[in-house]
């Protein structure tokens, strides 16, 4: 797969604070790429840099294998941080400006307004919109002219649960149409439900990046109990593929490599003459993974 | 260039504040000059033909150009405030960012504003031509000498460019509407006059005339009536060439300083 966006060694500082420390990753075509991290981890800074509103201190990035940046940005629908529109203009007039800058026809405005459910309010001024409506308009603007790539920074900010579900559906739908979507969020649920790839940032460091099923399943936990806990722990320390063993209450938690299955653990224990009274594969939720990584 | 101006046009065409302030400029220019041409703007006036007029009320050509141009140089404040408002709006709404995200770049964004300033200068100069031409004709019922003082119109264009260029730079520098307007008025109305007085007093020459806004103000001096000019109380000045060159130099300074400012900082 060709890469839509390639980031190499990007760094950025605000005074003495290093907001990004040499971040590199590639966004493959057609994926839903989640940029994940707690508040202040550098997500928006990173997106700001690749959208040319912030200057990187070092590093490079390229869109569509080196397309000139201005041209590339016209192919990308973006929502960065907040919905930014002219308060005194209607939704319709605001979209006309977006269309003019992106060199797209303004005839597409009706379609995108219907898609985000604002068509009835097209002639209302932006300043009369609720936060949720503003956010929808921003998403509508991003969709204008059939963008190949969407960059969405916290797209569900300010939306009610129904609105959040709608946006999630919209993202799934667009993904099916082959549109590449880069989405930054601190809401894990949001990412977990729609993303195919993730990059996790913490205080400007890239902790990991890759396809969700590789990155996030790699550290499943197997829980075991047996009559002789000390013996069990000792035995398991010699088993290959187990990275860490932790005793929690009366249970041993095993952090395993990807290819270790509960069957193998069971077989190993039987060979060592230990009978397990409890064996459980605990798929790590993104949330606990995230907390572990970022704390 | 046309593309950038078309985008700017979309931003202002339904912006009421913009049109109201432009309307103020045109209305004041017309009413004030009309009253001056009728001899109604006097010191110690209050009744018709009462008090002493120190304002030239002879609006026949070519005097009409210099007088209208001078009063225009005061009302251009409104257009300067327009420039500040539409520029700081972009920062307030963060649409400066959105414009770049959508495919402009910082320099295109900047040049769109510079072009808008030039268009506003042309438009306000046309207002001065319109009002000066109308009053000149009303005053003398003849177009004799219509073109003889026409270089004053070119001076007005440069003056507008000086004021609006200064306003644009200040707006980009400060980014906040209220503060930028406040500082602009403070500087244009008081600070520069204080600096002007200090420089003139210390050098014993009218070098204060070379200050940013004063340089172009000096291109269109106060329209004293002929009688006062004969009394030789009109303050000394430098040559028109000096004022012209200084005005152009300041415009270039605003342009390059604004450019450097935007290139250096985050958006």
Interface residues (C-beta under 8 A of the other chain):
Chain A: X48 X51 X52 X53 X54 X55 X69 X70 X71 X73 X74 X78 X80 X81 X82 X84 X85 X86 X87 X88 X89 X90 X93 X96 X97 X98 X100 X101 X102 X103 X141
Chain B: X3 X6 X7 X10 X11 X14 X15 X16 X17 X89 X93 X94 X95 X97 X98 X99 X100 X101 X102 X103 X104 X105 X108 X266 X267
